[in-house]
Amino acid sequence: MTALHLWLRHEVRATERRTPVVPDDARRLIEAGVRLSVEDCPQRVFPTRDYEAVGARIVPAGSWTSAPDDAVVLGLKELPDEPAELRHRHVFFGHAYKRQPGAAALLRRFDAGGGALLDLEYLVDDDGRRLAAFGFWAGYLGAALAVLQHRGGLTAPLVPTDKDELDAALRQTEHARGEFTALVVGALGRSGRGARAAFATAGVDPTCWDLAQTRDLDRPALLAHDVMVNCVLATTPVPPFVREQDLDDPVRRLRTLSDVTCDVGSPLNVLPVYDRTTEWADPVRRLRKDPPLDLIAIDNLPSLLPRESSVDFSAALTPLLADFGTGGAWGRCLDRFHEASREPGPDAGRFGAPGEDGRG
């Protein structure tokens, strides 16, 4: 049997500091017989030399395009726009199955090249639960940034940090601008647990809603909170939680809205009140001036805690990579891709994401 050849690619997004495989786990894969090529990536939180030290072959950034056909290209976020034809098996968060902007074009590239997308969002167990996810840290950052913004302590541009430093900042603002009410929607999932943990660090006891509360949504109660963190990743169309007319409701108390899920552009979006995400350089967008309502919608939140989030994710993914094949979780991943690819038109991406986690 031919040894698995993994090709860890450079991330093209300048703000992406995470990695799906940390050096310690790279060593474990190599010891298990996996061939590992690692692209040089200056912004990766772990230096390239750390991968070289454990026996990985170091290759230039972007060289996956000329990798052998049998190489499995591993990354996290979006691919560059070229090449137009994708011939490899790619493992990353594709965000291509819910009719997101650019989804159809990405699937066409795989169709043209004969490759396949093994979307990490759909790497699930027999019960449909995610096997490797950044959800906890997405929720943690989503709530932490909301707290800092609401208390006047959020500064731009955002820069990566570590949990100790972030927690210190949350505690320092605890008595700023008085107490406030907070709501976590999707509180029982990974992202929701992360959001609750960040609020606890900040000295805030949030209201926690999950499926039971969103099935029959009390919108006035939602709007009566000062801060809301959305951690729901809808799998089927549901009535939106916040609508345009809600933003102009004269009794709206909501002032800070943090959307961890960032399903902007998808028909499954539960917060269809904005049309583009926010960025590290400008993390907050004011949706209304009077009374004010600020939006935080960053789609790679865990990259702000790159070391902690990478270590956790890599620990979950590494055993799955060591057992890479055509059956089990990887087989289900591939089936999802083939199902979506068969319907690349308006109905493509009818599959909702299977978990309750935030963005990759």
N, C-alpha and C positions, 0 to 999 in steps of 0.2 A: 504494500500500500504506500502511495506517495505521501511524503510528509506534508502537512499543511504549511503553506507559505503565506504568512500574514505580512501585509505592507501597511505600516502605520504612517498615514499621510500628514503632511503639514496642513494646518487649518488656515484657510484664506482670509477669514475674518480677523481683523487686527485685534479685536477685543476678546478673542477666544483664547484663553490661557489654559484650559483644561486638556486632559488627555484621557482616552478610554482605557489605556493600560499604563500604569506607573512602572518605573524601573524594577522595583522588587518583583512585581508580577510578570514583567517581561522575562526576568531571569527564570521564574518558574515555568513559563511557557517553553523557553529554550531548553531547559532541563528535561521537559516532557517530550522533546523531539520536534517542536515547532520551529520552522525557519522564520526568522523575524527580521524584516528590513524596516528601518526607521528613518523617515525623512527628517532632515535638519529643520527645526522650527524654532526660531529665536524667541517667540513669545510664549512658548510652552513653559509651564511653571517648573517642570523638571528639565534641567539642561540636557542637551543631546549627549554630552559626554557620559552621563549617568547610564544611558542605554548602551553605549559602546562598552562601558565597563562590565556589563553583565553578559556581553557576547553578541549583541545585536549588530547587524550590518548597517552602517550609516550611509544613506543615499541623499542626493540633493532634493531640496523642496520641490514638489510638483512633478517628480519623476515617476509617479505612479502611472502616468499615461503611457509609459513605455515598459511597464512591468510585464513579466511573463503572463500569459493568458490565465494560468492556473492560480495566480496570486489573488488573495482576498484582500481588498483594499479597505482599511479600517479608519474611520474618522468619527467626528461628532456632528459638525454642522454642515452647511451647504457646500456643494461642489462649485468650482469655478464654472463659468459659462461654456468653456471649451475643455475638451473636444465635444463636438456635436453628437458623436456616437460613443456610447459607453459599453465597452466589451467585457469588463470585469464584473465579478460579484463585489458589490459595495455594501459595507455595513456602516450605517450612520443614521441619524435622525432625519429622514427625508421629508417629513410633513407633506406627504403627497397624496394621501388617501381620503381627504375631506374637502376636496375642491378648493384648496388654498391657492392663492395667486402663484402661478408658476408651476403648479403641480402637474398639469397635463404636459407641459413642455419637458419636464424632467422625465416623465414616463416615456415620452416619445424618444428621448435620447437613449434610454435603455433598449427600447424596441429596435431602434436603428442599429445599435451595436451588438445586440444579442446578449447583453449583460443582465444583471439582476440586482434589485434593491432588497437587501435584508434589513428592513427598517427596525432599529432598536426599540422603537415605540411599540412594536408588535412582536417582540421577543417575549413570549408569554408561556405560562405553564398550562396544564390541562384545563384549569378553571378560568383561564383568561387573565391571570394576574401577571403584571410585569415582573420580569426576572432581574432586570438591571435598570435602575432609574436614578435620576437626579432629583426626584420630586421633593424629598425632605429639604434639601438645600435651596431649591427654588422657592418653596414656601417660606423658609427662614429668611431669605433675602427679601422676598416680596413684602413680608410684614415689617422687617427691620427698616427698609427704606421708607415704608409708609409712616412708621413711627418718627423717624428722623425728619421727614418732610413736614409732618403735622406739628412737630415741636420746634420747627425752625432750625434744625441742625443738619439738614442735608445740603452738601456742597457739590458743585459740579466743576470739572468733570469727575465722574466716579472713577475710582482706581481700585484694583484688586487689593485685598487685605487678608487678614487671617481672623479666625473666629474670636480670639481673645481681644483683639483690637476693636472689632465690631461690637462685641458685647460691652466693652468699656464705654464706647460711644453711646450705646443705648442707655446704659445706667447713668451716664453723665447728664442726659437730657430728661431724666425721670421727673424732675420737678419743674421743667420748663412749661410754661403756658397752661399749667393746671392739668386736671384729669380730663380724660376724654373716653368716649365709648367706642368700642371696636367690634366688628363683625367678621368672622371667618366663615365663608361659604365653601362647603366641601371639607368640613373640619375633620372628618374621620379618615381621609386618605393620607398618603405620604406627604403631599404638599401641605395639607391642612395641619398635620401634626407638626411640620416644620414651622408653619406660621404661628401656631399656638406656643411653640417653644420660644420663638423670638419675642412674642408678646409677654410671655412670662419673664424673660430676661429684662424686658423694659418696664416691668412692674404693672402690666396691663392685664386685666382679666376679661378676655373677649367673649362675646356671645358666639356660640358655635352652632352652625346650621349644617345639616347634611341632607340626605335624600328626602327624609320625611318632611323637612321644613320647606324644601324647594319644590316638592310635588304640588303643594298648595301654598304658593308664595304669598307671604304677607308683605307686600311692597311698601306700604306706609311704615311698617316696622323696620324694614331694611333702610329706608331713607332717613329714619330717625337716628341712625348711628353716625358718629363723626367720621369714622374710618371704616372702610370695607376692603377686605382682601379676598379676591376670587380665586379659588383653587379647584374649581369644577372643570373637568374636561368632559363635555357632553358626548355621549355616544349616539344619541338620536336627537332630532330637533325638539327643542323645548321652548316655551315662551321665554323671551329675554328677561333677565333679572332687572336690568336698568334700561329704560328706553329714553329716547330723545325728550319726550314730554316730561319725563321725571326730572330731567336736569333743570327744567323751568318751574317745577313745583314750588310755590312760595313757602311751603312748610319744610322743604328739604333741609335737613341738618347735615347731610353727608358733605364732607369737605375734601376728603382724600380717598381716592379709589386706586387700588393697586391690583392690576390684573396679572396674576401669575401665569394663567393659561395662555394668554395672547393668541386667541384663535381668530384674530382679525382677518377678515376676508372670507371666512368659512361660513356656510349657512348654519353651522352648529354653534356659532358664536353666541354666548349668553349675554354679552355686553356690547351690542352693536351701536355704540355711541362714539366710536372713533374709527378712523380709517387707516392708521399707521401706528406702528410701535414707536416707543421712545428709545433713546440711545444713551450710552454712557456719557457722551459729551453734553447732552441736554436731556436729562432723565425725566423731567416733569413737564407735562403740557397742561396748560390751563384750559379746561373745557368750558367753564363759565366764569364770568368776572364778579357777578353780584347776584346771590352770594357766591363766593368762590368755590370752584371744584377743580381739584388738581388730579391729574392722571399719571400713574407710573405703569408703563407697559413695556418691560424689557424682556426680550425673548431668549436671553442667555444669562439669566440671573446667577446661576451657580458658578459662572466664571469669575464672579467677584470674590468668591472663596475658592480659588482654583485648586489649592492643595487638598483641603479637606474633602471637597466634592469629588475630586479625581480618585483619591484613595478609596473612598467608599464605593464608587461606581466600579472601579477596576477590580476590587475584591469580589464583587458580584459577577462581573462579566468574565473574568479570567477562567474559572472552571468551565464555563459554557464554550469559550473559545477553544480550550483544550479538548473539548468533546465535539468540535465542529463537524457537522455532517449534514446529511439530507433528510434525516428524520427528526422526531421530537420537536423541540422548540424551534430549531432552525427550519425544519420542514414546514411548520405552521407559518413561520415568517415568509418563506418562499411562496406558500400557497396564497397568502394575502397579496403578495406582489402580482402573482399571475391573475388573480381575480380582478384586481384593480386595472391591470393592463388590458384585460379583455374588453373593458368598457371605458375607453379614454375620452369619451364625450362628456356631455353634461352630467351624466350619472356616475362618472368615475369618482372614486373616493367616497362612496356611500357608506363606507365602514367608519364608524366612530372609533376613536382611540379606545383601547380596551381597559384602560386603568382610570385612576382618579388623580393622576399626577400632573404636575406642571410641565412646562416645556423642557425639552432636552437641553 
